[in-house]
Amino acid sequence: VLLCAIYLSPLVNLHSWIASYLMVLNTIAMCLSPMLPVSMVMGQSVTARRLEKEHKIGCLQPGRIPIAGKISTMVFDKTGTITKDGMDFDAVISVQDARFGERIRFEPDEGDDEAVAAENAKVVRVRVPAGLRHALASCHTVTTL
């Protein structure tokens, strides 16, 4: 701030208001840039903590959170593949009008239990919105519904 005041004072005559303006702008940019990455990381960390606390959404890479705000498509996460082969299908949450819907849970399909498969199929028909049903049908790695 002191340098900006000096540049604008009559003691420093750059012979042009444009040169003075650019010099002040350059000085401000030089002062802000060392702290900009730190403030971005802090903001991403706070956002990741709020997602975990308020929505129970875990984020392994907080640097991806600003990019996630621009996503307009559905993303499937294959959780559990680090600790075991395969994927467990637990639940779906629909989004309508920029709001999360209710969590629709499914029973784990352990083997060839036809009663569990029939119950899960009924849950899909009755509770899952049509658009989300079509998206689930197009995801070929999802376990049997």
C-alpha positions in Angstrom: 0.0 0.0 0.0 2.9 2.3 0.8 4.5 1.8 -2.6 1.1 2.5 -4.3 0.9 5.8 -2.4 4.4 6.7 -3.4 3.7 6.0 -7.1 0.6 8.2 -6.9 2.4 11.0 -5.1 3.9 14.0 -6.9 7.3 12.8 -5.8 7.4 10.1 -8.5 6.5 11.5 -11.9 6.1 8.9 -14.6 4.8 11.4 -17.1 1.6 9.5 -17.8 -1.4 8.4 -15.8 -1.4 5.1 -17.7 2.2 4.4 -16.6 1.3 5.2 -13.0 -1.8 3.0 -13.1 0.1 0.1 -14.5 2.9 0.5 -12.0 0.3 0.5 -9.1 -1.4 -2.6 -10.6 1.9 -4.4 -11.0 2.8 -3.6 -7.4 -0.5 -5.0 -6.1 -0.1 -8.1 -8.2 3.4 -8.7 -6.8 2.1 -8.4 -3.3 -0.8 -10.7 -3.7 0.7 -13.5 -5.7 2.8 -15.2 -3.0 -0.3 -15.8 -0.9 -2.7 -16.7 -3.6 -1.8 -20.5 -3.8 -2.0 -20.7 0.0 -5.5 -19.2 0.1 -6.7 -21.5 -2.7 -5.5 -24.6 -0.8 -7.1 -23.3 2.4 -10.4 -22.7 0.6 -10.3 -26.2 -0.9 -9.6 -27.8 2.5 -12.4 -25.9 4.2 -14.8 -27.0 1.3 -13.7 -30.6 1.6 -14.3 -30.5 5.4 -17.8 -29.0 4.8 -18.7 -31.6 2.2 -17.7 -34.4 4.6 -19.5 -32.9 7.6 -22.7 -31.7 6.0 -23.2 -34.1 3.1 -21.1 -37.1 4.0 -19.1 -36.8 0.8 -15.5 -37.8 1.1 -13.0 -36.0 -1.1 -9.6 -37.6 -1.7 -8.3 -34.7 -3.9 -9.6 -31.3 -2.6 -7.9 -29.6 -5.6 -10.6 -31.1 -7.8 -13.5 -29.5 -5.9 -13.6 -26.3 -8.1 -13.7 -28.5 -11.2 -16.6 -30.5 -9.7 -18.7 -27.4 -9.4 -18.8 -27.3 -13.2 -19.9 -30.9 -13.7 -23.2 -31.3 -15.4 -23.1 -35.1 -15.9 -23.4 -38.1 -13.7 -20.2 -39.7 -12.3 -20.0 -43.3 -11.0 -17.3 -44.0 -8.4 -16.1 -47.6 -8.1 -15.5 -47.6 -4.3 -13.9 -50.6 -2.8 -11.6 -51.5 -5.7 -8.5 -50.6 -3.7 -9.2 -53.2 -1.0 -10.9 -56.0 -3.1 -11.8 -56.9 -6.6 -15.2 -55.9 -7.8 -17.7 -53.3 -6.8 -20.5 -53.2 -4.3 -23.6 -51.3 -5.3 -25.0 -49.6 -2.1 -27.3 -46.7 -2.9 -28.2 -44.0 -5.3 -29.1 -40.4 -4.7 -31.0 -38.5 -7.4 -30.5 -34.8 -8.0 -33.4 -32.6 -9.2 -33.6 -28.8 -9.4 -30.0 -28.6 -8.0 -31.0 -30.5 -4.8 -30.2 -33.9 -3.6 -33.1 -36.3 -3.2 -33.4 -39.1 -0.7 -30.8 -41.9 -0.5 -32.2 -45.1 -2.0 -30.4 -48.1 -0.5 -30.1 -51.6 -2.0 -29.5 -54.9 -0.2 -26.1 -56.4 -0.9 -26.3 -59.1 -3.5 -24.2 -61.9 -2.1 -24.3 -64.7 -4.7 -27.5 -66.1 -6.2 -30.1 -65.0 -3.6 -33.2 -64.5 -5.8 -35.2 -62.9 -3.0 -32.7 -60.1 -2.6 -32.5 -59.6 -6.4 -36.3 -59.4 -6.6 -36.5 -56.9 -3.7 -33.8 -54.8 -5.3 -35.6 -54.9 -8.7 -38.8 -53.7 -6.9 -36.9 -50.8 -5.3 -35.5 -49.8 -8.7 -39.0 -49.8 -10.3 -40.8 -48.0 -7.5 -38.4 -45.5 -5.9 -35.7 -44.7 -8.5 -36.6 -41.9 -11.0 -36.8 -42.9 -14.7 -33.8 -40.9 -15.8 -31.6 -42.4 -13.1 -32.8 -45.9 -14.0 -31.7 -45.3 -17.6 -28.3 -44.1 -16.4 -27.9 -47.1 -14.1 -28.8 -49.4 -17.0 -26.1 -47.9 -19.2 -23.4 -48.5 -16.5 -22.3 -52.0 -17.4 -20.0 -52.5 -14.4 -22.8 -52.1 -11.9 -23.7 -55.3 -10.1 -27.0 -57.0 -10.9 -30.1 -54.9 -9.9 
